[in-house]
Amino acid sequence: MTTRRRLDPAERRSQLLGVGAQLFAAKPYDEVLMEEVAERAGVSRALLYRYFPNKRDLFAAVYQQAADRLLATTELAPDRPVREQLSAGLDAHIDYFVANRHTVLAANRVLAGDPVIQAVITDELAELRRRLLDSTGLGEGPRQMVSAALMSWLVFVRTLCVDWLTHQAFSRAELHDMCVGALLGALRPVMDLDGPPADGTHRPTGRQPGPAGAP
């Protein structure tokens, strides 16, 4: 067992989260045992349970921390064309998914019905949508339509990435191109995405959606 040392509560919680993150990334969710977390952290199981009453609570805290860090490392650059911003942000997320395959699959499959985990995912998607609207100039288009398209696209990307992690049926490059192409294809009817104008925003195409069934 690791030698125990005294830490203040914030340091101890951070340490336990670090150990938990390593184990959840290395193993499927069902194979991670709280006893192993305690042993690796050099604490008693009783102390571990004081911070995290069960494995789900530990995983939720690990996943929230991961979401916060991922958002912190994927700031968008407003001066770059929207395609470049999408590509760079997407690459950062795929990098995280690859490095933390078991964690991502646990959140999106094993714990797919858990309200706490899903709240973390929902909040992350909402923040990503806000950043895309505010930083890329996409918010200059028909905002409600673009906002709805972005949220649908973010859900699509997550679903496709989870399928790719599970089956590896196509290449990472194909995954990337499908994701970027899906959003560009959805927005081109209402946005000019060929490049940012001088003020850095993206202007509407001038086409307005007609009634249902209209061309």
ABEGO torsion letter per residue (X at the ends): XBBBBBBBAAAAAAAAAAAAAAAAAABBAAABBAAAAAAAAGBBAAAAAAABABAAAAAAAAAAAAAAAAAAAABBBAABBAAAAAAAAAAAAAAAAAAAAAAAAAAAAAAAABAAAAAAAAAAAAAAAAAAAAAAGAAABBAAAAAAAAAAAAAAAAAAAAAAAAAGABBAAAAAAAAAAAAAAAAAAABBAAEBBAAGBBBBAGBBBBBBGBX
